[in-house]
Amino acid sequence: MKLTVKGKVREFDQPVYLKELVKEYKGTYYAALVNNRLRELSYRVSYDAEVEFLDYSFYDSTRIYATSMRFLVCMAAYRIYPEIQIKFSNSISMGIFGRGVNKTITKEMLDNIIKEMDKIISEDIDITRKQISIDAARDYYEKLGYLDKVNTLEYRHENVNIYKCDNYKNYMYGYMVPSTGYLKDYEIVYLNPGFLVQYPRREEKGEIPEFSDSPKFFNVLNKSENWAIDLGVDMIYKMNKCIESCDIQSFVKKCENRHDEQLEELSNMISSKKDIRLIAIAGPSSSGKTTFSKRLEIALKSKGLKPLMISIDNYYLPVEQAPLDEFGQPDLEHLHSLDLDLFNQNILDLISGKSVTLPYYDFKLKQRRMTDSFTIDESTPIIIEGIHALNNELSNSIPQNKKFKIYISPFTQINIDNNNPINLTDLRLLRRIVRDLQFRNTTPEETLDMWPSVRRGEYRWIYPHIENADYIFNSELTYEFAVLKVFAENALKHIEKGSHHFIQANRLLKFLKYFKAIDASYVPQNSLLREFIGGSIFEH
């Protein structure tokens, strides 16, 4: 058997476990690609293959570490508090928020769980995977009283890979590290009524992110989760039952009404503050900023205002004047790739009642041109949208009391089951894959190629400024996974096994299988979701 590792071919007389092979190489690795297929380090290779070990610089490693940490927390809690069921959800500081479902976890209890986690880590216990039938998994979880997992199994159509560590068994819907000794790096912060689990992140070059309290962000996540619980759709199986048994049109309308309510609240806040002259909107990719901006414009007009949309893109400097990135290439996402002086002068002159000419890019002539001069009155707030909109440096000449900043992103708080939250980023990625294929002639593979760069820009330029926002708009529509399912499955299934994006595509396809589908005809034409699936009354 021949294995190619780090460019060198090695011969073996018998099959080899990756966790043994990896010990011969310097570095910390959490998984491997074997002939371009993601494998756990517990995998046994018995055929000729190319092997690439994955360190912290790979997103799959971060995901595997996070999945394993959730398993570890649940295992430690089960050992000392077997009656407690833990629910994880998305949270702040690039971590995972956990809390007791049937009993509040106190600070003292959390300290005991941490001690047990450290004990389990020091013992370096093997984590092994075994495939069992759905019936066997159902029997096991029924005995434990984990009804969330029992109900989720109704929508699974294949055997379950369950993980065993000592006498504890569970399944976290993702790959795991081979033993508990891999999980030495973590921090847990008590945040009543729960706790935040932090772990090494790719974005931090393998370090644990510094804890940053984000009360506004955390509050929106809590509201989103409580809303889903009140509606009875905080788990995929609950939403599926709703789709099967209830009026789909009514379900969709309830979700859309959340956007209407937020827009009404937002327009009331802005119209009641007579000093507001600049409305700045920012959010990560595929948050629905375009539709949101247009719907906000309509809402403000209903309050007697006459908003003016100005594109920040028109203020880009020539490429040769842009700062260079770490690879020596023009960094067009950098704040200083914009003509900040001209932007600030234009905005300041407009809100001061002066006559102004604005730049715009003429794509035919491929050069910057200027509009005719115009003025605006006090009933005309200016709306800008872009990745730097929340950054105070962008509009440092504009008085703070004249600015209103809005952060927009989808904060879905739906879980597969209590132990397995849906990744917030996956929703945006699915939106983008669907939109790019339909409207930008971009294949799913091309979108996946761009995604790491997109994410780096978000972490650098958007997320640090979330707490500067005066309002956080949750653009999530709880029903949208059921609609995106059909579009995304059709796009992703064409990615072949030989593609280096097959792993990501296969993961998303497996996840989408859990959802019952909703036909796109139920989606209103003014819905933010139409920005991605098509059929919107707004131009995009």
C-alpha positions in Angstrom: 0.0 0.0 0.0 1.4 3.4 -1.0 0.5 6.6 0.8 1.6 10.0 -0.4 2.0 12.4 2.6 3.5 15.9 2.2 4.7 15.1 -1.3 6.5 11.9 -0.3 5.4 8.4 -1.2 5.6 5.9 1.6 4.9 2.1 1.4 3.1 0.1 4.1 2.7 -3.7 4.4 -0.6 -3.4 6.2 -3.4 -0.9 6.8 -2.6 2.1 8.9 -4.7 4.3 11.2 -4.4 8.0 10.5 -4.0 8.8 14.3 -0.9 6.7 14.3 0.5 8.0 11.1 0.0 11.7 12.1 2.3 11.2 15.1 5.3 11.1 12.7 4.6 14.7 11.6 5.2 18.0 13.4 2.1 20.1 14.2 -1.4 19.7 15.6 -3.9 18.1 13.3 -7.5 17.3 13.8 -8.6 15.4 10.6 -7.3 14.5 7.1 -8.2 14.4 3.5 -7.7 11.0 2.0 -8.0 11.1 -1.8 -9.7 14.5 -1.2 -12.3 13.0 1.1 -12.6 14.2 4.7 -11.7 11.5 7.2 -11.4 11.4 11.0 -8.0 10.6 12.4 -9.5 7.4 13.7 -10.0 6.3 10.1 -8.1 3.1 8.9 -6.5 3.5 5.4 -6.2 0.2 3.5 -5.6 1.4 -0.1 -3.3 3.6 -2.1 -4.0 7.3 -1.3 -2.9 10.8 -1.0 -3.2 12.0 2.6 -3.3 15.6 3.7 -3.5 16.3 7.4 -5.6 19.3 8.5 -4.5 21.8 11.1 -6.3 24.8 12.5 -6.0 26.7 9.2 -8.8 24.5 7.8 -12.5 25.3 8.5 -13.2 21.6 8.8 -10.8 21.4 11.7 -12.5 24.2 13.5 -15.9 22.5 12.9 -14.6 19.1 14.2 -13.1 20.7 17.3 -16.4 22.5 18.1 -18.4 19.3 17.6 -16.0 17.4 19.9 -16.2 20.1 22.5 -20.0 19.9 22.6 -19.7 16.1 23.0 -17.2 16.6 25.8 -19.4 19.1 27.7 -22.4 16.7 27.5 -20.3 13.8 28.6 -18.9 15.6 31.6 -22.3 16.8 32.6 -23.9 13.4 32.2 -21.2 11.8 34.5 -22.0 14.1 37.5 -25.5 15.4 36.7 -27.2 12.7 34.6 -30.6 14.3 34.9 -29.6 17.5 33.1 -30.1 17.9 29.4 -28.0 20.6 27.7 -29.1 22.8 24.8 -26.5 24.5 22.6 -27.1 27.6 20.5 -25.1 30.1 18.5 -23.6 32.8 20.5 -21.0 35.6 20.9 -17.2 35.8 20.7 -17.1 33.0 18.1 -18.2 30.5 20.8 -21.2 28.2 21.6 -23.7 29.1 24.2 -25.0 26.2 26.4 -27.7 26.0 29.1 -29.7 23.5 31.0 -33.0 22.6 29.4 -34.8 21.0 32.3 -32.7 22.6 35.1 -30.6 25.8 35.5 -26.9 25.2 35.6 -25.4 27.3 38.4 -21.8 28.6 38.6 -21.0 25.9 41.1 -22.4 23.2 38.9 -20.5 24.6 35.9 -17.2 24.6 37.9 -17.8 20.9 38.6 -18.5 20.1 35.0 -15.3 21.9 34.0 -13.3 19.8 36.5 -14.9 16.6 35.1 -14.0 17.8 31.5 -10.4 18.3 32.5 -10.3 14.8 34.1 -11.7 13.3 30.9 -9.2 15.2 28.8 -6.2 14.1 31.0 -7.3 10.4 30.6 -7.1 10.8 26.8 -10.0 8.4 26.2 -10.6 7.1 22.7 -13.7 8.3 20.9 -15.0 5.6 18.6 -17.7 5.6 16.0 -20.2 2.8 15.5 -23.0 2.6 13.0 -26.4 1.5 14.5 -29.9 1.3 13.1 -32.4 4.1 13.6 -34.5 1.7 15.8 -31.5 1.1 18.0 -30.7 4.8 18.3 -34.4 5.5 19.1 -34.4 2.9 21.9 -31.2 4.3 23.4 -32.4 7.9 23.4 -35.8 7.0 24.7 -34.2 5.3 27.7 -32.2 8.5 28.4 -35.3 10.7 27.9 -33.8 12.6 25.0 -37.1 13.1 23.2 -35.6 15.8 20.9 -33.3 13.2 19.4 -36.0 10.6 19.2 -38.3 13.0 17.3 -35.5 14.1 15.0 -34.9 10.4 14.0 -38.3 10.4 12.3 -36.8 12.4 9.5 -33.6 10.4 9.2 -33.6 7.7 6.5 -30.3 6.0 7.0 -28.4 4.4 9.9 -26.9 6.5 12.7 -23.2 6.9 13.4 -23.1 7.1 17.2 -19.9 8.0 19.1 -18.8 6.1 22.3 -16.3 7.5 24.8 -15.9 5.3 27.9 -19.5 4.5 28.9 -21.0 7.6 27.3 -22.7 7.5 23.8 -24.0 10.4 21.7 -24.1 11.7 18.2 -23.3 15.3 17.3 -24.1 15.3 13.5 -20.4 15.8 12.6 -17.0 14.3 12.7 -15.0 14.1 15.9 -11.4 14.0 17.1 -10.0 10.5 17.9 -9.6 11.0 21.6 -10.4 13.4 24.4 -6.7 14.4 24.8 -7.0 16.5 21.6 -9.4 18.9 23.4 -6.9 20.6 25.9 -7.5 24.1 24.5 -10.8 25.6 25.6 -12.3 28.3 27.9 -15.7 28.4 29.5 -17.3 31.6 30.7 -20.4 31.6 32.9 -23.1 33.7 31.4 -26.3 33.3 33.5 -28.5 31.4 32.8 -25.9 29.4 30.9 -22.3 29.4 29.7 -20.1 30.2 26.7 -17.7 27.5 25.3 -14.7 29.0 23.4 -12.1 27.0 21.4 -9.3 27.6 18.9 -10.5 29.3 15.8 -9.1 29.4 12.3 -9.8 33.2 12.2 -7.5 33.6 15.2 -4.7 31.4 13.8 -5.5 28.6 16.1 -5.9 30.7 19.2 -8.9 31.0 21.4 -10.6 34.4 20.7 -10.5 37.0 23.4 -13.9 37.1 25.1 -15.9 40.2 24.1 -19.2 40.8 25.7 -21.7 41.8 23.1 -25.0 42.5 24.9 -26.9 43.8 21.8 -25.9 40.8 19.7 -26.7 38.4 22.5 -30.1 40.0 23.1 -31.1 39.5 19.4 -30.0 35.8 19.6 -32.1 35.3 22.7 -35.1 37.0 21.1 -34.8 34.9 18.0 -34.6 31.7 20.0 -37.6 32.7 22.2 -39.6 33.6 19.1 -38.9 30.2 17.6 -39.8 28.4 20.8 -43.1 30.4 21.1 -44.0 29.5 17.5 -43.1 25.9 18.2 -40.4 25.6 15.5 -37.1 25.8 17.4 -36.2 22.3 16.2 -36.2 20.9 12.7 -38.5 18.1 13.6 -41.0 20.7 15.0 -40.9 22.7 11.9 -41.4 19.6 9.7 -44.5 18.7 11.8 -45.7 22.2 11.3 -45.3 22.0 7.5 -47.0 18.6 7.5 -50.0 19.5 9.6 -50.6 23.2 9.6 -51.5 26.0 7.1 -48.2 26.7 5.4 -49.4 30.1 4.2 -50.1 31.1 7.8 -46.7 29.8 8.9 -44.9 31.8 6.2 -46.9 34.9 7.0 -46.0 34.8 10.7 -42.3 34.6 9.8 -42.7 37.5 7.3 -44.6 39.6 9.9 -41.4 39.6 12.1 -39.7 41.6 9.3 -42.7 43.9 9.1 -42.7 44.5 12.8 -38.9 45.2 12.9 -39.3 47.7 10.0 -42.1 49.5 11.7 -40.1 49.7 14.9 -37.1 50.9 13.1 -38.9 53.5 11.0 -40.6 54.9 14.1 -37.2 55.2 15.9 -35.6 57.0 13.0 -38.5 59.3 12.2 -38.9 60.3 15.9 -35.2 61.5 16.0 -35.3 64.7 14.0 -31.5 65.1 14.0 -30.9 61.9 12.1 -29.4 62.7 8.6 -27.3 59.6 7.8 -28.5 56.0 8.1 -25.7 53.5 7.8 -26.4 49.9 7.0 -23.9 47.0 7.2 -24.0 43.3 7.4 -22.2 40.2 6.2 -22.6 38.6 2.8 -26.1 37.4 1.9 -27.8 39.1 4.8 -30.5 40.6 2.5 -29.1 44.2 2.7 -30.4 45.2 -0.8 -34.1 44.2 -0.1 -33.9 45.5 3.4 -32.6 48.9 2.3 -35.5 49.2 -0.2 -38.1 48.2 2.3 -36.7 50.6 4.8 -36.9 53.4 2.3 -40.6 52.6 1.7 -41.2 52.5 5.5 -39.5 55.9 6.0 -41.5 57.4 3.2 -44.7 56.3 5.0 -43.5 58.4 7.9 -43.1 61.5 5.7 -39.4 61.3 5.1 -37.8 61.3 1.6 -34.6 59.2 2.0 -31.8 59.4 -0.6 -29.7 56.2 -1.3 -26.0 56.8 -1.9 -23.7 54.0 -2.9 -20.4 53.7 -1.1 -19.1 51.8 -4.1 -18.9 55.1 -6.0 -16.2 56.3 -3.7 -13.6 53.6 -4.5 -10.1 55.0 -5.3 -8.3 53.8 -8.5 -7.0 50.3 -8.0 -3.4 51.5 -8.0 -4.1 53.7 -5.0 -5.6 50.8 -2.9 -3.6 49.4 0.1 -1.9 46.1 -0.6 -2.9 42.8 1.2 -0.6 40.2 2.7 0.0 38.8 -0.7 1.0 42.1 -2.3 -2.3 42.5 -4.2 -4.7 45.5 -4.1 -7.0 45.0 -1.1 -10.3 46.4 -2.4 -12.1 45.5 0.9 -9.8 47.8 2.9 -11.4 50.9 4.4 -8.6 53.0 2.9 -9.4 51.8 -0.6 -12.3 54.4 -0.4 -11.9 58.1 -0.9 -12.8 58.9 2.7 -12.1 62.7 2.4 -14.5 63.1 -0.6 -17.2 60.9 1.0 -17.2 62.8 4.3 -17.1 66.2 2.5 -20.1 65.2 0.2 -22.2 63.9 3.1 -21.4 66.9 5.3 -22.2 69.4 2.6 -25.5 67.6 1.8 -26.8 67.7 5.4 -25.6 71.3 5.6 -27.9 72.2 2.7 -25.1 72.9 0.2 -25.2 72.1 -3.5 -23.2 68.9 -4.2 -22.1 66.8 -7.2 -21.6 63.1 -6.4 -19.2 60.6 -8.1 -20.5 57.6 -9.9 -18.7 55.0 -12.0 -19.4 54.9 -15.7 -19.0 51.3 -16.7 -19.0 52.1 -20.4 -16.2 54.7 -20.1 -14.6 52.8 -17.3 -14.0 55.9 -15.3 -15.4 58.0 -12.5 -17.9 60.7 -13.5 -19.9 63.3 -11.5 -23.7 63.8 -11.2 -25.4 67.2 -11.8 -25.4 69.4 -8.7 -28.3 69.1 -6.3 -29.4 69.8 -2.7 -31.5 68.1 -0.1 -33.7 69.4 2.7 -34.1 68.3 6.3 -36.7 65.7 5.4 -34.2 63.7 3.4 -32.0 61.3 5.4 -29.2 59.7 3.5 -29.0 55.9 3.4 -25.6 54.2 2.8 -24.9 50.5 2.7 -21.6 48.7 2.7 -19.2 46.6 4.8 -17.7 49.7 6.4 -20.9 51.5 7.2 -20.7 50.9 11.0 -17.0 51.9 11.2 -16.8 55.3 12.7 -13.7 56.1 10.6 -15.8 56.0 7.4 -18.0 59.0 8.5 -15.8 60.6 11.2 -16.7 64.1 10.0 -20.4 63.6 10.6 -21.6 64.3 14.2 -22.6 61.1 16.1 -26.1 62.5 16.9 -26.8 62.8 13.2 -26.0 59.1 12.4 -28.2 56.0 12.9 -26.4 52.7 12.4 -28.1 49.4 11.5 -26.5 46.0 11.5 -28.4 43.3 9.5 -27.8 39.5 9.5 -29.9 36.4 9.8 -29.8 35.0 13.3 -31.5 31.6 13.0 -31.7 29.8 16.3 -33.2 26.5 15.0 -31.5 23.3 16.2 -31.3 19.8 14.8 -31.7 18.7 18.4 -30.7 20.2 21.8 -27.0 19.3 21.3 -26.8 20.5 17.7 -27.4 24.1 16.7 -27.6 25.1 13.0 -24.6 27.2 12.1 -25.5 30.8 11.4 -23.0 31.0 8.5 -24.5 28.0 6.7 -27.8 29.8 6.1 -26.0 32.7 4.5 -23.8 30.4 2.4 -26.9 28.6 1.1 -28.5 31.9 0.2 -25.4 32.9 -1.7 -25.0 29.6 -3.5 -28.6 29.9 -4.7 -28.4 33.6 -5.7 -25.1 33.3 -7.4 -26.1 30.4 -9.6 -29.4 32.0 -10.6 -28.4 35.7 -11.1 -24.6 35.9 -11.4 -23.9 32.9 -13.6 -21.6 31.6 -10.8 -21.4 27.9 -10.1 -21.6 26.6 -6.5 -17.9 25.6 -6.7 -17.0 29.2 -7.7 -19.0 30.5 -4.8 -17.3 28.1 -2.4 -14.0 29.2 -3.8 -14.7 32.8 -2.8 -16.3 32.1 0.6 -13.1 31.9 2.7 -12.1 35.4 1.4 -15.6 36.7 2.1 -15.5 35.4 5.6 -12.0 36.9 6.3 -13.4 40.3 5.2 -16.4 40.0 7.5 -14.2 39.2 10.5 -11.9 42.0 9.8 -14.3 44.8 8.7 -17.8 44.1 10.0 -17.9 42.0 13.2 -15.7 44.3 15.3 -18.3 47.1 14.8 -21.5 45.3 15.6 -21.9 46.9 19.0 -21.7 50.4 17.4 -25.1 49.7 15.8 -28.2 51.5 17.1 -30.4 48.7 15.8 -29.8 45.1 14.9 -32.2 43.7 12.3 -32.7 40.0 12.2 -33.2 39.1 8.6 -33.8 35.4 9.3 -37.0 33.8 8.0 -37.6 30.6 10.0 -39.3 28.9 7.1 -36.6 29.7 4.5 -34.5 26.5 4.9 -37.5 24.6 3.7 -37.6 26.8 0.6 -33.9 27.0 -0.1 -33.7 23.2 0.3 -34.9 22.5 -3.3 -32.8 25.3 -4.9 -29.6 24.4 -3.0 -30.0 20.6 -3.4 -30.3 21.0 -7.2 -27.1 23.2 -7.2 -25.0 21.1 -4.8 -25.7 17.7 -6.2 -23.7 18.5 -9.3 -20.4 18.9 -7.4 -18.5 15.7 -8.2 -16.5 13.6 -5.8 -13.3 14.7 -7.3 -13.9 18.3 -6.5 -12.1 19.8 -3.5 -15.6 21.3 -2.6 -17.3 17.9 -2.5 -16.8 17.6 1.3 -18.6 20.9 1.9 -21.3 20.2 -0.6 -21.9 16.7 0.9 -22.1 18.2 4.4 -24.7 20.7 3.3 -26.7 18.1 1.4 -26.9 15.8 4.4 -28.0 18.7 6.6 -30.8 19.7 4.1 -32.2 16.2 4.0 -33.7 16.8 7.5 -36.1 19.5 6.2 -39.4 19.1 4.6 -39.7 21.3 1.5 -42.0 24.3 1.1 -42.8 25.4 -2.5 -41.4 28.8 -3.5 -44.9 29.9 -4.5 -45.7 30.5 -0.8 -43.0 33.2 -0.6 -44.4 36.8 -0.9 -43.0 38.9 -3.8 -41.7 41.6 -1.4 -40.0 39.0 0.8 -36.3 39.4 1.6 -36.0 35.7 0.6 -36.9 36.7 -3.0 -33.5 38.4 -3.3 -32.0 35.0 -3.4 -34.6 32.7 -5.1 -35.9 35.3 -7.6 -39.3 36.7 -8.3 -38.9 39.9 -6.2 -40.8 43.0 -6.9 -37.6 44.9 -6.2 -34.8 45.3 -8.7 -31.5 43.7 -7.6 
